[in-house]
Structure formats: C-alpha cells, structure tokens
Amino acid sequence: MVRLPGRPVTRPPRSFGYPRAPHSPAAADGGTSGSRPGVLRAAVTGRSVAGQVFVLQVVIVLLLVISAAVAQVLQVRHDSDTEAANRSLAVAETFANAPGTAAALRSPDPTAVLQPRAEAARKATGVDFIVVMNTDGIRYTHPKADRIGKKFVGNIAPAVAGGTVTEHVNGTIGALVQVVVPVKDSGGQVVGLVAAGITTAHVGGAADQQLPLLLAAAAAALALATAGTALVSRRLLRQTHGLGPYEMTRMYEHHDAVLHAVREGVLIVGGDGRLLLANDEAHRLLGLPADAERRHVLELGLDDETAGLLASGRVATDEVHLVKDRLLAINQRPTDLRGGPPGSVTTLRDSTELRALSGRAEVARERLNMLYEAGVGIGTSLDVTRTAEELAELAVPRFADYATVDLFDAVLGGEEPRPGTALRRAACAGVRGEAPLYPLGERIRFVATSPQARALTTGQSVVVPRLRDEPGWRAQDLERTDQVLAFGIHSMITVPLRAGSLVLGVANFWRAEKPQPFDAEELALAEELVARAAVSIDNARRYTREHSMAVTLQRSLLPRSLPEQGALDIAYRYLPAQAGVGGDWFDVLPLSGARVALVVGDVVGHGLHAAATMGRLRTAVHNFSSLDLPPDELLSLLDELVGRLDQDEAPVTGASVVTGATCLYAIYDPVSRLCTMARAGHPPPALVRPDGGVEFLDVPAGPPLGLGGLPFETAELELPQDSRLVLYTDGLVEDRERDIDEGLGGLRDALLRTPGASPEDTCRTVLDRLPARPSDDVALIVARTRVLGDDRVAQWQVPSDPAAVSEVRASVTRRLSDWGLDELAFTTELILSELVTNAIRYGRGPIGVRLLRDRTLICEVSDRSTTSPHLRYAASTDEGGRGLFLVAQLAERWGTRYTPHGKVIWAEQPLP
C-alpha cells in the first residue's frame, strides 16, 4: 500500500471477494491528481464494477478487432478463389475453343502441336498450368515435361460428359483452383479436355495492406476504452460509494434462496471428489447427512453406481438410477470445459411418478395392441375350434398365464347352444407344461356354484382374485382344484362367450406367474377380447351349420352306390373341396341292350346353389337317359334345361345368368364294343389301352351348358376288351397354381404308371398326387370294359310273314335250352310272338330279333319304322291291343329306343 503525504488511505473491507469503495471525502470526490493512479489501478485490476466494465469493454474491442480481421481475411480469400476460378475458366475455355485445338487432338502426335501453344498461353495469361488431355485423362501437355503422358489428377467425369469442373485442391505448388472444360469437334462430340489452374496466392495480397490499418484502429479503440473506463469508474465510485457488506449479503441470500427453492437437486463436486455444495432438494432425494459438504462422495452412504457416477465427473444425460425407493434422472457436466475449476455440476430430478405414468401408458398401449391383434388375428378361418384356439393363443402369455375355452357341443356341430347341457373344452394354452386343468376335448358339466356356471346363467363376467378363497369353484372338483392351487394358479377371470342373445360357452383366463390377482381393468380387457372372439365363433358356427347342410345336400344328391351292370368294371372317387361345397357330380346309368351310360358333370361355383343345380341336372340326366337318347341329343335337352333355369333365376333387370355347367356323356355297348360320347365344355376323357398306352380321346368340344344355339357332336370309337376309360372333372387337372396342360400331363404320367391295374388301383394312383383337401371338387370314374361274347348273343332275321313267327319261337326255344334257361322259354315265346307280330303288322322290314344273356335275359325286336307302340287298356269289343299289355306283365322292364335306321322294342326278364 502506497501512502501519500497528508492523504491517509484506508483498506476497504471485503465481503465474498467483492471490493468495497473507501468512504473518505477525498476519495469520494476523486481527490487530487495523486489519487487518479489508484482509480486507474482499481479499474484495470477489475476489483470494482468499473473495473469489470473496463475488462468487458477491452474484451469486446478485442473481439471486434479479431472478428473484423478474420472477416477481412475470409473475404480476401473468397475474392481470391473467385478470381482464380474465373481466370482459370477463361483461359481453359479460350484454349479449348481455339482454332486447331480439336484437330491437334486427333493428330498422330498431339503433344508436339499443343505443348508449345499451351506454354505460350500459360506465360501470357499468368496461370500456373495449362494441361491438355484426352478423355481418359492422359496428359498431352504440362509445364513439367516429365508429367506428360501421365494421368491427370482430378475429377474429369463431368467434363467428359460435356460439362465444366471447378475444383479447389492443395497441390505441390500450394492451394490452387483448377478448371477442366471439354474440347468438342464440329459435331459437338467431346474429343479431349483442357485444364487450367492458378494458385490463390498469385491473386491475393490485399489482406497484408489492410491488416496494419485494422491494428491501428484496434489500438485507438483500446485507448479510448481505457480513458472512458477511468472516467466511468470515478463517477461510479462517487455515486455508489462502492459495494458494502449489506448489499453483498443480500446478493448471497438471493442466490441461496433460488438455489434451495428449485425442485431439482443440485450438487457441485470438486476435482478431488469432495462435495462442495448440495441444495435442499439434493439432500432430500439422496438422503445426505447434514455434514455432507467437504466430504468425499464415496463416503456419503450412496449406492455404488450413483456414487461412482458423482466421483467420476463424466458427462451424463438423463441417466436413471434407483436410489432407495426413487428413480432419479441424473444429468452431469464437468466445470473445467472452458478453463473453469476442476469438478462437476450434477442435477437430480425425481422421475418416479413420471415412470409410473409411463408404465401405465405402456400398459394401455399394449392392451390397445392386443385388441388390434384380436381384431385381425381371431377369426382367420371359419372353423369353430380354430377360432377358439386363436383366442387362447392371443391371451397367453400377454394377458394370462393360461387360457381355456369351453363351448357347448351343439356349437361345435354348428347348431345353436342348448343351455343346461355339458360343455366341451375346445382350446387350451399355457406358458409352461401341462397344467392340471381339464384337458383338451374333456366334456365338462359345471356345478351351479362355480364361476363358470354363474357366468353362463347370468351372462355376466366373474373375476376371482383368490381361487383359494372361492368355495364355489373348489366344489367343482376337490381333487383337481387342489392340484391347480398346488401348481401355482391363484386367480381367474371367467367371461361368457355371447353373440347377441346366445351364450356359446365360456372363456377362462388363469394367472400363475404374476403374484398380483386380476383386477377390474384386466376384467374389462378380457371382456373386450372375448366379445370380439364370440362374434367370430358365432360366424364360424353359422358357417359350419350351412356347410354341413350343403354337404348333406350334396351327399344326398350324389350316387350312394353304383347300379348293377355287366358291361363295365367301375371304380370311382369323389374328393370335396377344401372350403365350400362344389357342384361336381357323376353317375352310372344302365341302359337297354346291356349298355351302360357314364356321366360326369361340373357346376361352376360353390355353396348350396351349386349343389342344388347339380342335383337338378343329375335328375334331368336320369330322366333323359330313360328315353335312350344319343349323347348329343341328351346334351341338347340338358342345354335347354339349363337355359330355362337361367331365365328363372335371372335378376329383375332381365340380364342372362349363365350357370356355367359342363358335362360329358358316354354310352358303352358291350356287344359291339362301341363307345359313343359327347361333351359340353368338359375336359376330354382319357383311355388306357390294354397294352398300357394312354391317350386323350378326341371328342368334339361343345359349349358349356346354358349357352344355347350351338349343336353338340358325338365321337364313336371301338374299345378293346380290358381298356380303361377315365372320366374326371377339372378339379383333377387344374387349379390356381397350374394350368390344364400341366394337369393333363400329370394325369397322363400317373396313368402310365398303372399298366394292367384294376380300376380301384388306378383311382388310388391318380389321386395320390393330389392334396388331401384340394382347392376344388374332384370327381373321378375309371371304367374297365367288358365284352358280351358271341356265345351270349343270338340274332335272327324275320321275314314280313306271320308264318315266320313260329320259326322264330322254335329257334329261340332251342337257344334258351342251350343256355340252360328252359324255365324262361314259355314267357319268352309269348313276348317275342307279340313283339314280332306287331313289327310285321305295323312296322317295316327288315325285322330283326336279338337275344342277349347278361344279368337278365333281353329280347329285342327291331324294324325300320319309327312308330312306337303305346300301352293301353283294350275295350271288351276291341280285337287287338292286348299284346303289349301282356308283354308289360310278363317282362321286368320294357321299352323302346330309336336308332338311325328305325326303332328297337326290348323287354328284360330276370334270370332264374
């Protein structure tokens, strides 16, 4: 301290490091000139507010000067780069477009022509280099001759494409700007490239001239700031008399009040790991002792993880630590990042309630997600059992540890539930092992006091928080319930499966892993899940009922057994579709003369309508076949019938609805071995010959039934004995994943593997390549041909003379005797006498008689007339009319069939 003569100077007291101004009048007035150095010294040292203002002003001036200098340098650099780029671009463009440059690039030695020009241009323009190169970047020119022929360093791809490239690079001669431009010929094609560059140092220099001016301005500003600060300091000292202890105390109290009033804990830890400061909230959150300050953080009784974080001083952002029963979010930053004292500042925030709210939000989100998945994951199939399984699988383990679904037996069969009957366990899912609950498929009758029975009766859900305290549930089965409790299951929710007014069963949710019992919120979630599942189960139940009805209808319309006949050895298969009921059908129809008709048809679509249409068509074919019509005529009548059905079922608008039915009708005659067939939009039949060869028969393809207006054609071929005729529907050879050509090829391969096989073996081999439940119905008939040999056929020609009847009777009697059928001789003579007499009297010759011994004895009389006799009652005065009535009484069946040359009247008698 310097003491001036006659001027006592007092030392100002200190409070928290802030200087207090002297109170002497001389000091207050500024004193004599001898006191001014003290004021200036105080200002410069920063011990007063004025000193701090001075320091601040000096810093601001320095920052402004530095900023201006940096801005000036950056501007000069920017201007230099721009000038360098513009000059390089101008030089490169000029040289690239100069006359002869493009021609020189195409010359045998471009370097010899271009190197002198490039060097002359470089020296004239002041750039550092001009390089001419080809489109691959190989130099033709360079200021240094040893670099000619080497690859150019830089990006030339845009220039090769016709553009311009400007690059800032650090080369061997310093920072430079280089520009690459294309050289184009007269046709606009890029034949080479020109690169020019210049260092930025050659175009700068303005910064060196302006920097002294900036420094002079900075010195002047600093001098002005110093003088101004001295004046301000004297004025402040005179007006405020310095900062006293009271003012400093108030500042500290305000700081302390703010620090301890915030809701976040604040800790300051020194570089040696000792706690320097902790506010009230930090004491409360961490449970710090009263003497925590100045103690090491590892000695404060904190958990190892939290204490280690505070002692490390590392950066931490919202790290969550469990301290006692609180979840604290900790943020920590070091204090020496900008030259401050070593240590760290830590803030603590209590996030326990926030985490609880977040947990509840997460639970709500999970429940909403479960409900969404229930909407899309339950009811994916129209199967009652599978839908119940989907409910159980969704609930475990996200909602319950075990889930069971019990349905009435009637619901599983597609019928409406009958209250009071037993239920059957349809689904069961669990997190581990086999729980001692009722097993899958168990038939259960719940006692009246059980929660399940109460839920079924009242239609209301029941939650049992503690199964051990539920006597009604334990009364169901004392032994089993004890096992359930011993297994660890302790809580249950029972929810009735309600669809409208129907209660389909109950869903049970069991808890074992979590110790908490089910609560009201979980009951609401269970009810929502079960409500969605109940709708899907009821839809599946309705579908099951309708599907069962359709299947029953379809089965009743298909043949249950094949009729007896001796012309063909037949095996058949029918495979229903995987979903729905189709309209595929087949039939075997015995005809007169030991012939047999085979029919295969398909009604497009699925469901009751397709099954009903199939039944109507099958009945129509039965009726039409009794008329002994040829295949083409029968299909024509069937086509007209389908057309009428379409008209009856057309919508109100009158638009035609094509049923989309196909049919194949074939007639086999075992006497002549001829097979006559016609088809309406149906796949062609396959024939397996006795030698194992397979072919698809060339039967004219008629239009599908119902289109009308087009005739059907027949195909007739002779089949060797033991041939196998294969008729099928399109489901055998066509589906969504393969076309019909591929399917026919597969069928051919399957038939080739069955040489000499029986029809049953053939059916089995053909169907082995199909899935168990195909996507479409499949009908298959395999018929092996038989022949009615000459020893079982007798024929005679009868003259148109009544006297010839006796000769025919005698010949027939002898043949019957040879066949061992003497018992039928009398009735056969009477039948033939009447039929031949009618042919002689009313028909036209020639007249033929044929006798066939098959399963029955068949008598046939043919003539050229197309007039058919009719059965009637003869009056007592009529001389004739009784012969056909007598034939009808003696024969088991009789009838007339027409041929291209006339008609045949036939009668069958059973063999003895």
Secondary structure, DSSP 8 states (H G I E B T S, - for coil): ---BTTB------EETTEE-----HHHHHT-SGGGHHHHHHHHHHT-SHHHHHHHHHHHHHHHHHHHHHHHHHHHHHHHHHHHHHHHHHHHHHHHHTSTTHHHHHTSS-HHHHHHHHHHHHHHHHT-SEEEEE-TT-BBS--SSGGGTTSB--S--HHHHTT--EEEEEEETTEEEEEEEEEEE-TTS-EEEEEEEEEEGGGT--HHHHHHHHHHHHHHHHHHHHHHHHHHHHHHHHHHH----HHHHHHHHHHHHHHHHHSSSEEEEEETTSBEEEE-HHHHHHHT--TT-TTSBGGGS---HHHHHHHHH---EEEEEEEETTEEEEEEEEES-TTS--SEEEEEEEE-HHHHHHHHHHHHHHHHHHHHHHHHHHS-SSS-HHHHHHHHHHHHTTTT-SEEEEEEEHHHHTTS---TTS-EEEEEEEESSS--SS--TT-EE---TTSHHHHHHHH---EEES-GGG-HHHHTT-HHHHHHHHHHT--EEEEEEEEETTEEEEEEEEEE-SSSS---HHHHHHHHHHHHHHHHHHHHHHHHHHHHHHHHHHHHHHS-SS----SSEEEEEEEE--SSS-EEEEEEEEE-GGG-EEEEEEEEEEESHHHHHHHHHHHHHHHHHHTTT--HHHHHHHHHHHHHHHHHHT--TT-------EEEEEEEEETTTTEEEEEEES----EEE-TTS-EEE----EE--BT--SS----EEEE--TT-EEEEE-GGGT-BTTB-HHHHHHHHHHHHHT-TT--HHHHHHHHHTTS-SS-SS-EEEEEEEE----GGGEEEEEE-S-TTHHHHHHHHHHHHHHHTT-GGGHHHHHHHHHHHHHHHHHHS-S-EEEEEEESSEEEEEEEES-----------TT-SSS-HHHHHHHHSSEEEEEEETTEEEEEEEEE--
